[in-house]
Amino acid sequence: MSPQELTAQEAARWALREGLPLEAGRHAEVAATAHHIRTVIGTLRELDFGDTPPAAVYTAGQEADDASL
């Protein structure tokens, strides 16, 4: 997909190509949602997690009890 925002017509075409025909009134909503998802993913890709260990090494219940709200 190009870096431009997905148009309503492209969203309809892509959905139909994947076997998910959309009602005419939903094309713009689906395009906007796809754009939002791409924006969020783009932001996540820019984050530098550095030496952050994977979630699999986290053990619940071992947090310090000194947190405040």
C-alpha positions in Angstrom: 0.0 0.0 0.0 1.2 3.5 -0.8 2.0 6.0 2.0 -1.1 8.0 1.0 -4.3 7.6 2.9 -6.5 4.8 1.6 -9.5 6.0 -0.4 -13.0 4.7 0.1 -13.0 3.2 -3.4 -9.6 1.4 -2.7 -11.0 0.1 0.7 -14.0 -1.3 -1.2 -11.8 -2.9 -3.8 -9.4 -4.5 -1.3 -12.2 -5.8 0.8 -13.9 -7.3 -2.2 -10.6 -8.9 -3.3 -10.4 -10.6 0.1 -14.0 -11.9 -0.1 -15.4 -9.3 2.2 -17.9 -7.2 0.2 -18.8 -3.9 2.0 -22.0 -2.0 1.9 -21.6 1.3 0.0 -22.0 3.3 3.2 -19.1 1.6 5.0 -16.3 2.3 2.5 -15.3 5.6 4.0 -15.4 4.2 7.6 -13.3 1.2 6.7 -10.8 3.5 4.9 -10.5 5.8 8.0 -10.1 2.8 10.3 -7.4 1.3 8.1 -5.6 4.7 8.1 -5.8 4.9 11.9 -4.4 1.4 12.3 -1.5 2.2 9.9 -0.8 5.4 11.9 -0.7 3.5 15.2 1.6 0.8 13.7 3.9 3.4 12.2 4.2 5.0 15.7 4.9 1.7 17.3 7.6 0.9 14.8 9.4 4.2 15.7 9.7 3.3 19.4 13.1 2.2 20.6 12.6 -0.5 23.2 16.3 -0.9 23.7 17.0 -3.6 26.3 13.4 -4.2 27.2 13.0 -7.9 27.9 10.2 -9.7 26.1 6.9 -10.1 27.9 7.6 -13.9 28.4 10.1 -13.1 31.1 7.7 -11.0 33.1 6.3 -12.7 36.2 3.1 -11.2 37.6 2.9 -10.5 41.3 6.4 -9.4 41.8 5.8 -5.7 41.6 6.7 -3.3 44.4 3.8 -2.3 46.6 5.0 1.3 46.8 3.0 2.6 43.8 0.6 5.5 44.3 -2.3 6.7 42.2 
